[in-house]
Amino acid sequence: MTTPTHNRRVFDPCCGSRMFWFQRDHPDVLFGDHRNEQHTLCDGRTLKITPDVLLDFTNLPFSDGQFRLVVFDPPHIVRAGPKSWLALKYGKLNKTTWKDDIRQGFSECFRVLNDDGVLVFKWNETQVKREQVLELSPFKPLFGEKGRGMGTHWYVFMKAVKEHRIPSSPDAHTDHGETVQDIL
């Protein structure tokens, strides 16, 4: 039995073949992609892209604040041949509009993320450097892993709400002895 889409707490709008997922059919995850297709790769393996919902990550069909966790792993290549296994496997960005598409993707992912929700962002900088992509996000990452070797990076963001982060009294002390006034 599948979980209805409105009850799912985790959202992956660019799931592709769900390669990094350990539980590819977890009932709390809504898998989305603009592709629903199957390919035979050059080594004979079958690549299946079967999202729960077909969608465009730049225009998500969900309510504001619907998800607790969003995993944003958009296509990261802008140059690839029409039969390239990389393009089949990971998708391909439009080389003219990729910046606007990623900026809008970040905006939409944060929109559907609830307050204090977490966004995990994955990027491979083989063709586009991570700095160029991170500047398109409306928020700064909290922390991340700078990839080695193949250039894949993971970043974690929080859609923090200021009122939820600070004690209610301006005289209240933090765990480090500062008052809220000192922090503000």
C-alpha positions in Angstrom: 0.0 0.0 0.0 1.4 3.4 -0.9 1.2 6.5 1.3 -0.9 9.3 -0.2 1.3 12.2 -1.4 -0.2 14.6 1.2 1.0 12.5 4.1 4.6 12.2 3.1 7.1 14.2 5.1 10.2 14.0 2.8 10.4 15.2 -0.8 12.9 14.6 -3.5 11.9 16.7 -6.6 14.7 15.4 -8.8 14.8 11.7 -7.8 16.1 10.3 -11.1 16.8 6.6 -10.5 17.0 7.2 -6.7 20.7 6.2 -6.8 21.8 7.5 -3.4 18.7 6.3 -1.5 19.1 3.3 0.7 15.3 2.8 0.9 14.1 3.6 -2.6 10.4 3.0 -1.7 10.3 4.5 1.8 6.7 5.4 2.6 7.6 8.8 4.0 9.3 10.0 0.8 7.6 11.5 -2.2 9.8 11.0 -5.3 9.3 13.5 -8.1 11.0 14.1 -11.5 10.1 15.5 -14.9 11.1 12.2 -16.5 9.4 8.8 -16.4 11.5 6.6 -18.6 13.7 3.5 -18.9 17.0 3.1 -20.8 19.6 0.5 -21.4 23.0 1.9 -20.5 26.2 1.2 -22.5 27.2 -1.5 -20.0 23.9 -3.3 -20.5 22.3 -2.2 -17.1 18.8 -0.9 -17.1 18.2 2.6 -15.8 14.7 3.2 -14.5 13.4 6.6 -13.6 9.9 6.1 -12.1 8.9 9.1 -9.9 5.7 9.0 -7.8 4.7 12.3 -9.4 5.8 14.0 -12.6 6.7 17.6 -12.0 9.0 20.6 -12.8 11.3 21.5 -9.9 10.9 25.1 -10.8 7.2 25.1 -10.3 6.2 22.6 -7.6 2.5 21.7 -7.2 2.5 21.6 -3.4 1.4 23.8 -0.6 3.8 26.1 1.3 5.5 24.3 4.2 4.2 20.9 3.3 7.5 18.9 3.9 9.9 18.5 6.8 12.8 17.5 4.7 13.6 18.3 1.0 16.5 16.6 -0.9 17.4 18.8 -3.8 19.7 17.0 -6.3 19.1 18.8 -9.6 20.8 17.9 -12.9 24.4 19.2 -12.7 25.6 19.0 -16.3 24.9 21.6 -19.1 27.0 20.0 -21.8 26.3 16.4 -22.9 25.5 14.6 -26.1 21.9 13.5 -26.8 22.8 9.9 -26.2 25.2 10.5 -23.3 24.9 8.1 -20.4 25.5 11.0 -18.1 22.5 12.9 -19.4 20.4 9.8 -19.3 21.4 9.0 -15.8 21.5 12.4 -14.2 19.5 14.7 -16.5 20.8 17.8 -18.1 20.3 21.5 -17.4 19.5 24.0 -20.2 22.8 25.8 -20.9 21.1 29.1 -21.4 18.6 29.1 -18.4 20.4 26.9 -15.9 21.0 29.7 -13.4 17.4 30.9 -13.4 16.2 27.3 -13.2 18.4 26.4 -10.2 17.5 29.7 -8.5 13.8 29.0 -9.0 14.4 25.4 -7.9 15.9 26.5 -4.6 13.1 29.0 -4.1 10.4 26.4 -4.7 12.2 23.8 -2.5 12.4 26.3 0.4 8.7 27.3 -0.2 7.4 23.8 0.2 9.7 23.2 3.2 8.1 23.9 6.6 9.6 26.3 9.1 12.6 24.9 10.7 12.7 22.2 8.0 15.9 20.9 6.5 17.0 21.0 2.9 19.9 18.7 1.8 21.5 19.9 -1.5 23.8 17.7 -3.6 25.9 19.1 -6.4 28.6 17.8 -8.7 30.9 20.6 -9.9 32.4 18.8 -13.0 30.9 21.5 -15.3 29.5 24.2 -13.0 31.5 25.2 -9.8 29.7 24.9 -6.5 30.2 28.6 -5.7 28.2 29.6 -8.7 25.3 27.4 -7.6 25.4 28.2 -3.9 25.0 31.9 -4.6 21.6 31.1 -6.2 20.2 30.0 -2.9 18.2 32.4 -0.8 19.8 30.8 2.3 23.4 30.0 3.3 24.2 26.4 4.1 24.8 25.4 7.7 27.4 22.8 6.9 28.4 20.4 4.2 30.9 18.0 2.8 33.4 19.2 0.2 33.6 16.3 -2.2 36.9 14.8 -3.1 37.9 13.1 -6.3 34.7 13.2 -8.4 33.7 16.7 -7.2 30.4 15.8 -5.5 29.3 18.1 -2.6 26.6 17.8 0.0 25.2 20.8 1.8 22.6 21.1 4.6 20.4 24.2 4.9 17.7 25.0 7.5 14.7 27.2 6.9 15.0 28.7 10.3 12.4 31.0 11.8 14.0 33.6 14.0 11.3 33.4 16.6 11.9 29.7 17.0 15.6 30.1 17.5 15.8 32.6 20.3 14.6 32.3 23.9 11.4 34.3 24.6 13.0 36.8 27.1 15.7 39.2 25.9 17.4 38.7 29.3 17.4 34.9 28.9 20.8 33.3 28.6 22.0 30.9 26.0 24.0 27.7 26.7 27.1 29.8 26.2 26.3 32.5 28.8 25.3 35.3 26.4 22.0 37.1 26.6 19.7 37.2 23.6 20.5 41.0 23.4 24.2 40.1 23.0 23.4 37.9 20.1 21.0 40.3 18.4 
